[in-house]
Amino acid sequence: MMLSRQKLLMGAGVGAAAVAGGSLLGPLGAGLGAAVAAGGSLLGPLLGRGGVLTDTASRALPVATDDALPNRADVVIVGAGILGVASALYLVERGLSVVICEKGVVAGEQSSRSFGWVTNHGVDDQIQSLAVRSKQLWHGMNPWLGDDTGFRASGYVQLCTSDEEILTAERWIESLRGKVDSQARIVSGAELAARIPGASTPWKAALYQPDDGCIDSAATTSVMARAARQRGVKIVASCAVRGIETQAGTVSAVVTERGVISTSCVVVAGGAWSRLLMGSLGVELPLLAAYLSQQRTTRVAGPQGSGFGGPAAWKQEVDGSYSLGAHSLGAPVTPDSFRLLGKFLPALREMGDEMNLALTTDFFRAMAVPRRWALDKVSPFEKARVLAPTPDHGLLDKAFDAIAQEFPVFRQAKIAERWGGIINVAPDFNPIVDTVSNMPGLVVAAGFAFGMTLGPAAGELVADMITGSEPKVDQQALSLGRFA
């Protein structure tokens, strides 16, 4: 498993040890004492810094949705983020009737709060086929949908600070050869200088991928959702799924706050809420989340496309403004932090100072959330329509200072927006896309640290699994069973 500061920012960033979204799960596990004994040195000092979860306004471009809840559908999808919307697009293309139920608004939480890189660099070797397939789908997304999703193949550079890093980049490029299509190469000299004009550091070289790109986090999923509705997908917002009913152990219906939808297939793509919903069904998802902080500046004549080097990470938006990522994440300690600490200890040790653990009020908020509820009563999902952490302004100030030091042109920029987001990950940092063997008809797509990069291919994979088509990527590394 490869972890780096660059990996913290991809898609939405990555998490590690503890968090809220996946930790909205109530009481401390029986292994609390052992977990504390094993990880105590890693849990302190708890500085109490970073964000806390709060009800917040959506960043996403508004989308018109459906008022009426259908009586039945071939597939019901829980969650209108990038995973849910992409899955719906590929399913309706194959002739299935699809309903998306969203507790809040389209892309209101994770998908509109991502960093928005589209790159396979930093992605685990086991899911390279998924990442590369997704890049191919992104390249064809605008013409397929007949609309501008905001995707641009603007290229990505990973700046190298030493000969050792150059060698590491060369080895990574070589490792892709013969396995996946790759345009990755090493650039230097005038070609590199043209991509990073005005850089303060005399960079020797960089890993460059010209086919990498960016999306507009606030608009992309909304544009895709609009296209999905035009193709016949029903999207019902402010409609939380409370649970799933079965007959003879097989999915038969979805119970929502507005009523029941008969169906034989459900896709749980609820982002940070997937662990809670699946747990209520008796299915354990070993997912934790982390808080990330992001910011967008006004327009300047800065570096091209997207990139990472030293403490600076950037993404040039379509309008010439820039999104800038912080170099570390916040991880509030919650009850689930202890329940899953043993599984996440290796990742936490490797992350080191890139993960800021903190004991905040989110611990007590998480303890108050029930793990089970009656389907005719209000569920936890109805009490948190759009939930996000507050941004860590101190961390963002440091990130802005770092990019301005490397590219002095940013001293002319102003901060236009700051926001916090949640990402949830599995212990190996790879997502879960799989059927649930003991509940036929139930599919889960969760744990995406690279959600915006992988979204299209993951949605296509969900459609392949449901329709019995031959998968176009290797699904083994995405299986739920790998945690058994």
C-alpha positions as CSV (number, residue, x, y, z in Angstrom):
1,M,0.0,0.0,0.0
2,M,1.4,3.4,-1.0
3,L,0.5,6.4,1.0
4,S,1.7,9.9,0.4
5,R,0.6,13.5,0.8
6,Q,-0.4,13.4,-2.8
7,K,-2.7,10.5,-2.0
8,L,-4.4,12.5,0.7
9,L,-5.8,14.8,-1.9
10,M,-6.8,12.5,-4.8
11,G,-10.5,12.5,-5.6
12,A,-11.4,13.8,-2.2
13,G,-8.3,12.8,-0.2
14,V,-7.9,9.7,1.9
15,G,-8.4,9.0,5.6
16,A,-7.0,6.7,8.1
17,A,-7.7,6.2,11.6
18,A,-10.9,7.6,13.0
19,V,-13.8,9.7,12.0
20,A,-17.3,10.6,12.0
21,G,-19.2,9.5,8.9
22,G,-18.4,5.9,9.2
23,S,-18.2,6.3,13.0
24,L,-21.8,7.4,13.5
25,L,-22.4,4.0,15.0
26,G,-23.0,4.2,18.7
27,P,-21.4,2.4,21.6
28,L,-17.9,1.4,22.2
29,G,-17.0,-2.1,21.2
30,A,-16.0,-4.8,23.6
31,G,-12.4,-4.5,22.5
32,L,-12.0,-0.9,23.6
33,G,-9.4,-1.6,26.3
34,A,-7.3,-3.7,24.0
35,A,-7.5,-1.1,21.3
36,V,-6.4,1.7,23.6
37,A,-3.5,-0.4,24.8
38,A,-2.4,-1.2,21.3
39,G,-2.8,2.3,19.9
40,G,-2.5,4.6,22.8
41,S,0.8,6.0,21.7
42,L,-0.8,6.9,18.3
43,L,-3.8,8.6,19.8
44,G,-2.0,11.4,21.6
45,P,-1.7,14.1,22.0
46,L,-5.3,14.9,21.2
47,L,-5.1,18.5,20.3
48,G,-8.7,19.2,19.7
49,R,-8.1,20.9,16.4
50,G,-9.8,20.6,13.1
51,G,-13.4,20.6,12.1
52,V,-16.6,19.3,13.6
53,L,-19.7,18.0,11.9
54,T,-22.5,20.4,11.3
55,D,-25.6,20.9,9.2
56,T,-24.4,22.9,6.2
57,A,-25.5,24.3,2.9
58,S,-24.7,22.2,-0.2
59,R,-21.9,23.3,-2.6
60,A,-23.5,21.3,-5.5
61,L,-25.2,22.9,-8.5
62,P,-29.0,22.5,-7.8
63,V,-30.8,19.8,-9.8
64,A,-34.5,19.5,-10.4
65,T,-35.7,16.2,-8.9
66,D,-38.9,14.1,-8.9
67,D,-41.7,14.6,-6.4
68,A,-43.5,11.3,-6.7
69,L,-42.1,8.1,-5.3
70,P,-42.6,5.2,-7.8
71,N,-44.3,2.0,-6.5
72,R,-41.6,-0.2,-7.9
73,A,-38.3,-0.2,-9.8
74,D,-35.8,-2.7,-11.2
75,V,-33.1,-1.1,-9.1
76,V,-33.2,1.3,-6.2
77,I,-30.0,3.3,-5.4
78,V,-29.4,4.8,-2.0
79,G,-27.5,8.0,-2.5
80,A,-27.2,10.6,-5.2
81,G,-23.5,11.2,-5.1
82,I,-21.1,10.3,-7.9
83,L,-21.3,6.6,-7.3
84,G,-25.1,6.5,-7.2
85,V,-25.5,8.7,-10.2
86,A,-22.9,6.9,-12.3
87,S,-24.4,3.5,-11.5
88,A,-27.9,4.8,-12.5
89,L,-26.6,6.1,-15.8
90,Y,-25.1,2.7,-16.8
91,L,-28.1,0.8,-15.5
92,V,-30.7,2.8,-17.4
93,E,-28.6,2.6,-20.5
94,R,-29.2,-1.2,-20.3
95,G,-32.9,-0.8,-20.1
96,L,-33.5,-1.1,-16.4
97,S,-35.9,1.2,-14.4
98,V,-33.9,3.0,-11.8
99,V,-34.8,5.2,-8.8
100,I,-32.3,7.1,-6.7
101,C,-33.3,8.0,-3.2
102,E,-31.3,10.8,-1.6
103,K,-31.7,11.9,2.0
104,G,-30.6,15.4,1.2
105,V,-29.8,16.9,-2.2
106,V,-27.9,15.6,-5.2
107,A,-24.1,15.6,-4.5
108,G,-24.7,17.6,-1.3
109,E,-22.1,16.0,0.8
110,Q,-18.9,14.2,-0.4
111,S,-19.1,14.5,-4.1
112,S,-19.3,18.3,-4.3
113,R,-16.6,18.6,-1.6
114,S,-13.9,16.6,-3.3
115,F,-10.6,17.9,-4.6
116,G,-11.5,16.9,-8.1
117,W,-8.3,15.3,-9.5
118,V,-8.8,12.5,-12.1
119,T,-5.6,10.5,-12.0
120,N,-4.5,7.0,-11.5
121,H,-1.2,8.1,-9.8
122,G,-1.2,7.1,-6.2
123,V,-3.9,4.5,-6.7
124,D,-3.1,1.1,-5.4
125,D,-1.7,-1.4,-8.0
126,Q,-4.6,-3.7,-7.4
127,I,-7.2,-1.2,-8.7
128,Q,-5.2,0.3,-11.5
129,S,-7.5,-1.3,-14.1
130,L,-10.5,0.4,-12.4
131,A,-8.7,3.8,-12.4
132,V,-7.5,3.7,-16.0
133,R,-10.9,2.5,-17.2
134,S,-12.5,5.4,-15.3
135,K,-10.2,7.9,-16.9
136,Q,-11.2,6.5,-20.3
137,L,-14.9,7.0,-19.4
138,W,-14.2,10.5,-18.2
139,H,-12.7,11.4,-21.5
140,G,-15.9,10.4,-23.3
141,M,-18.3,11.7,-20.7
142,N,-19.2,15.1,-22.2
143,P,-20.0,13.8,-25.7
144,W,-21.9,10.8,-24.2
145,L,-24.1,12.9,-22.0
146,G,-24.3,15.8,-24.5
147,D,-23.5,18.3,-21.7
148,D,-20.5,19.8,-20.1
149,T,-19.6,18.0,-16.8
150,G,-16.6,20.3,-16.2
151,F,-14.1,17.5,-17.0
152,R,-11.0,18.6,-18.7
153,A,-7.9,16.5,-19.6
154,S,-5.6,19.2,-18.3
155,G,-2.7,17.0,-17.3
156,Y,-1.1,16.3,-13.9
157,V,2.5,16.6,-12.6
158,Q,4.0,15.1,-9.6
159,L,7.1,17.2,-8.9
160,C,10.2,15.3,-7.8
161,T,12.4,16.7,-5.1
162,S,15.3,14.3,-5.4
163,D,17.0,11.7,-7.7
164,E,15.4,9.1,-5.4
165,E,11.9,10.4,-6.1
166,I,12.7,10.5,-9.9
167,L,13.7,6.9,-9.7
168,T,10.6,6.0,-7.8
169,A,8.5,7.7,-10.5
170,E,10.4,5.8,-13.2
171,R,9.8,2.5,-11.5
172,W,6.1,3.3,-11.2
173,I,5.8,4.1,-14.9
174,E,7.6,0.8,-15.7
175,S,5.2,-1.1,-13.4
176,L,2.3,-0.1,-15.5
177,R,3.8,-1.3,-18.8
178,G,1.9,-4.1,-20.3
179,K,-0.8,-3.9,-17.6
180,V,-2.8,-0.8,-18.4
181,D,-2.8,1.9,-21.0
182,S,-0.6,4.7,-19.7
183,Q,0.8,7.9,-21.1
184,A,2.9,8.6,-18.0
185,R,6.4,9.8,-18.6
186,I,9.2,11.9,-16.9
187,V,9.4,15.6,-18.0
188,S,12.1,18.1,-17.3
189,G,13.6,21.3,-18.7
190,A,11.5,23.7,-20.8
191,E,8.6,21.3,-21.0
192,L,8.3,21.1,-17.2
193,A,8.9,24.9,-16.8
194,A,6.0,25.6,-19.2
195,R,3.6,23.7,-16.9
196,I,4.8,25.4,-13.7
197,P,5.6,29.0,-14.7
198,G,7.1,31.1,-11.9
199,A,7.9,28.2,-9.6
200,S,10.4,29.1,-6.9
201,T,12.0,25.7,-6.6
202,P,14.4,24.7,-9.5
203,W,12.6,21.3,-10.0
204,K,14.8,18.8,-11.8
205,A,11.9,16.6,-13.2
206,A,8.4,15.5,-12.7
207,L,6.1,12.6,-13.4
208,Y,3.7,13.8,-16.0
209,Q,0.4,12.3,-17.2
210,P,-1.1,14.3,-20.0
211,D,-4.4,12.3,-20.0
212,D,-5.1,13.0,-16.3
213,G,-7.6,15.8,-15.7
214,C,-9.9,17.6,-13.3
215,I,-13.6,17.9,-12.7
216,D,-15.7,20.7,-11.2
217,S,-16.6,19.2,-7.9
218,A,-19.6,21.6,-7.4
219,A,-21.1,20.9,-10.8
220,T,-20.0,17.5,-12.3
221,T,-22.3,15.1,-10.4
222,S,-25.2,17.5,-10.8
223,V,-24.7,17.6,-14.6
224,M,-24.6,13.8,-14.7
225,A,-27.7,13.6,-12.5
226,R,-29.5,15.9,-14.9
227,A,-28.5,13.6,-17.8
228,A,-29.7,10.6,-15.9
229,R,-33.2,12.1,-15.4
230,Q,-33.3,12.9,-19.1
231,R,-32.7,9.2,-19.7
232,G,-35.5,8.1,-17.4
233,V,-33.9,7.8,-14.0
234,K,-36.1,8.9,-11.1
235,I,-34.3,11.0,-8.5
236,V,-36.2,11.6,-5.3
237,A,-34.5,14.1,-3.0
238,S,-35.2,14.6,0.7
239,C,-36.2,11.0,0.8
240,A,-34.1,8.9,3.2
241,V,-34.0,5.2,3.0
242,R,-34.8,3.7,6.4
243,G,-34.2,0.1,5.6
244,I,-34.5,-2.8,3.2
245,E,-37.1,-5.6,3.4
246,T,-36.6,-9.2,2.2
247,Q,-38.6,-12.2,1.3
248,A,-37.0,-15.6,1.8
249,G,-33.7,-13.7,2.4
250,T,-33.8,-11.9,-0.9
251,V,-34.3,-8.2,-1.4
252,S,-38.0,-7.4,-2.0
253,A,-38.5,-3.7,-1.1
254,V,-36.9,-0.5,0.1
255,V,-38.6,1.4,2.9
256,T,-38.2,5.2,2.7
257,E,-39.5,8.0,4.8
258,R,-42.1,8.6,2.0
259,G,-43.2,5.1,1.5
260,V,-42.2,1.7,0.1
261,I,-40.7,0.9,-3.3
262,S,-40.9,-2.8,-4.5
263,T,-37.6,-3.9,-6.0
264,S,-35.4,-6.9,-6.3
265,C,-32.1,-5.0,-6.3
266,V,-30.7,-2.2,-4.0
267,V,-27.4,-0.5,-4.5
268,V,-26.1,1.2,-1.3
269,A,-24.0,4.1,-2.4
270,G,-24.6,6.4,0.6
271,G,-21.0,7.7,1.1
272,A,-20.2,8.2,4.8
273,W,-23.6,6.8,5.7
274,S,-23.2,3.5,4.1
275,R,-21.6,1.8,7.1
276,L,-24.5,2.8,9.3
277,L,-27.2,1.6,6.9
278,M,-25.4,-1.7,6.1
279,G,-24.8,-2.2,9.8
280,S,-28.5,-2.0,10.5
281,L,-28.9,-4.9,8.0
282,G,-26.3,-7.0,9.8
283,V,-23.6,-6.4,7.2
284,E,-20.2,-5.1,8.6
285,L,-18.4,-2.5,6.5
286,P,-15.0,-1.8,8.0
287,L,-15.0,1.8,6.9
288,L,-13.8,4.9,8.7
289,A,-13.8,8.4,7.5
290,A,-11.6,11.5,7.8
291,Y,-12.2,15.2,7.5
292,L,-10.5,17.2,4.8
293,S,-10.4,20.9,4.3
294,Q,-10.3,22.6,0.9
295,Q,-10.2,26.1,-0.5
296,R,-10.7,27.9,-3.8
297,T,-8.9,31.1,-4.8
298,T,-9.7,33.8,-7.3
299,R,-8.2,33.6,-10.8
300,V,-4.5,34.0,-11.3
301,A,-1.9,33.1,-14.0
302,G,-0.6,30.1,-12.1
303,P,0.6,26.5,-12.9
304,Q,-1.2,24.5,-15.5
305,G,-3.7,21.7,-14.9
306,S,-3.1,20.0,-11.5
307,G,-0.1,18.9,-9.6
308,F,1.7,18.3,-6.4
309,G,5.1,19.1,-5.1
310,G,6.6,19.6,-1.7
311,P,3.8,21.0,0.5
312,A,1.8,22.5,-2.4
313,A,-1.1,20.9,-4.2
314,W,-3.2,22.6,-6.8
315,K,-6.0,22.2,-9.4
316,Q,-6.8,24.8,-12.0
317,E,-10.5,25.2,-12.4
318,V,-12.3,25.8,-15.8
319,D,-12.7,29.5,-14.9
320,G,-9.0,30.0,-14.1
321,S,-9.5,29.9,-10.3
322,Y,-7.6,27.3,-8.3
323,S,-8.5,24.7,-5.7
324,L,-5.8,24.2,-3.1
325,G,-5.5,21.2,-0.9
326,A,-4.2,21.0,2.6
327,H,-1.4,18.5,3.3
328,S,-3.1,16.6,6.2
329,L,-6.5,15.5,7.4
330,G,-8.5,15.7,10.6
331,A,-9.7,12.6,12.4
332,P,-12.0,13.1,15.3
333,V,-11.9,10.2,17.8
334,T,-15.3,8.6,17.9
335,P,-16.6,5.2,19.3
336,D,-16.0,3.5,16.0
337,S,-12.4,4.6,16.1
338,F,-11.8,2.1,18.9
339,R,-14.0,-0.6,17.3
340,L,-11.9,-0.6,14.1
341,L,-8.6,0.6,15.4
342,G,-7.0,-2.8,15.1
343,K,-7.7,-2.9,11.4
344,F,-6.5,0.6,10.8
345,L,-3.4,0.7,12.9
346,P,-1.0,-0.1,10.1
347,A,-2.4,2.7,8.0
348,L,-2.4,5.1,10.9
349,R,1.3,4.4,11.7
350,E,2.2,5.0,8.0
351,M,0.3,8.2,7.8
352,G,2.1,9.7,10.8
353,D,1.8,13.5,11.1
354,E,-0.4,13.6,8.0
355,M,-3.3,12.6,10.2
356,N,-4.4,14.9,13.0
357,L,-6.4,13.0,15.6
358,A,-8.6,15.0,17.9
359,L,-11.2,14.5,20.6
360,T,-14.1,16.8,19.8
361,T,-17.9,17.0,20.4
362,D,-18.3,14.6,17.5
363,F,-17.5,11.8,19.9
364,F,-20.6,12.5,21.9
365,R,-22.7,13.1,18.8
366,A,-21.7,9.7,17.5
367,M,-22.6,8.0,20.7
368,A,-26.1,9.3,20.5
369,V,-26.8,7.8,17.0
370,P,-28.7,4.5,17.2
371,R,-27.5,1.5,15.3
372,R,-31.0,0.0,14.9
373,W,-34.4,1.7,14.4
374,A,-37.9,0.8,13.5
375,L,-38.7,1.3,9.8
376,D,-41.9,3.2,10.7
377,K,-40.0,5.7,12.8
378,V,-37.7,8.6,11.9
379,S,-34.2,7.3,11.1
380,P,-30.8,8.9,11.7
381,F,-30.6,9.8,8.0
382,E,-33.6,12.1,8.3
383,K,-31.9,14.1,11.0
384,A,-28.8,15.0,8.9
385,R,-29.9,16.0,5.4
386,V,-26.6,17.7,4.4
387,L,-23.8,17.1,6.9
388,A,-20.2,18.2,6.6
389,P,-17.3,19.2,8.9
390,T,-16.3,22.7,9.3
391,P,-13.0,23.6,7.5
392,D,-9.7,23.8,9.4
393,H,-8.8,27.4,8.7
394,G,-5.4,27.1,10.4
395,L,-4.5,24.2,8.1
396,L,-5.8,26.0,5.1
397,D,-3.8,29.1,5.9
398,K,-0.6,27.0,5.9
399,A,-1.6,25.4,2.6
400,F,-2.1,28.8,1.0
401,D,1.2,30.1,2.4
402,A,2.9,27.0,0.9
403,I,1.5,27.4,-2.6
404,A,2.2,31.2,-2.5
405,Q,5.8,30.5,-1.5
406,E,6.3,28.0,-4.3
407,F,4.3,30.1,-6.8
408,P,4.5,33.8,-5.8
409,V,1.7,34.7,-8.2
410,F,-0.8,33.4,-5.7
411,R,0.0,36.3,-3.4
412,Q,-2.2,38.3,-5.9
413,A,-5.1,35.8,-5.2
414,K,-7.8,36.0,-2.6
415,I,-9.6,33.2,-0.9
416,A,-13.0,32.8,-2.6
417,E,-14.3,29.8,-0.7
418,R,-13.4,27.3,2.0
419,W,-15.2,24.1,2.9
420,G,-14.9,20.8,4.7
421,G,-15.7,17.3,3.5
422,I,-15.7,13.7,4.6
423,I,-14.1,10.7,3.0
424,N,-14.4,7.2,4.2
425,V,-12.0,4.4,3.5
426,A,-11.3,0.7,4.1
427,P,-8.2,-0.5,5.9
428,D,-6.4,-1.1,2.6
429,F,-7.6,2.2,1.1
430,N,-9.4,0.4,-1.8
431,P,-13.1,0.7,-2.2
432,I,-15.8,-1.9,-1.9
433,V,-17.9,-2.8,-4.9
434,D,-19.6,-6.1,-4.4
435,T,-22.8,-8.1,-3.9
436,V,-23.7,-9.3,-0.4
437,S,-23.7,-13.1,-0.5
438,N,-26.2,-13.7,2.3
439,M,-28.7,-11.1,1.0
440,P,-29.3,-11.6,-2.8
441,G,-30.2,-8.4,-4.5
442,L,-28.0,-6.2,-2.3
443,V,-25.0,-4.4,-3.8
444,V,-22.7,-2.1,-2.0
445,A,-20.4,0.6,-3.5
446,A,-18.6,2.3,-0.7
447,G,-15.2,3.4,0.8
448,F,-14.0,5.5,-2.1
449,A,-11.0,7.6,-1.2
450,F,-10.7,8.3,-5.0
451,G,-14.5,8.7,-5.6
452,M,-14.4,11.3,-8.4
453,T,-11.6,9.5,-10.2
454,L,-13.2,6.0,-9.9
455,G,-16.8,7.0,-10.1
456,P,-17.6,6.2,-13.7
457,A,-15.9,2.9,-13.8
458,A,-17.3,1.9,-10.5
459,G,-20.8,2.7,-11.7
460,E,-20.2,0.7,-14.8
461,L,-19.0,-2.2,-12.7
462,V,-22.2,-2.0,-10.6
463,A,-24.2,-2.2,-13.8
464,D,-22.1,-5.2,-15.0
465,M,-22.7,-7.0,-11.8
466,I,-26.4,-6.4,-11.7
467,T,-27.0,-7.3,-15.4
468,G,-24.6,-10.3,-15.4
469,S,-22.3,-8.7,-18.0
470,E,-18.6,-9.4,-18.1
471,P,-16.8,-6.9,-15.9
472,K,-14.3,-4.7,-17.7
473,V,-12.1,-4.4,-14.7
474,D,-10.7,-6.7,-12.0
475,Q,-13.2,-6.9,-9.2
476,Q,-11.2,-9.1,-6.8
477,A,-9.5,-6.2,-4.9
478,L,-12.9,-4.6,-4.4
479,S,-14.7,-7.5,-2.8
480,L,-16.3,-7.3,0.6
481,G,-15.0,-10.8,1.4
482,R,-11.4,-9.6,1.5
483,F,-12.1,-8.4,5.1
484,A,-13.5,-11.7,6.3
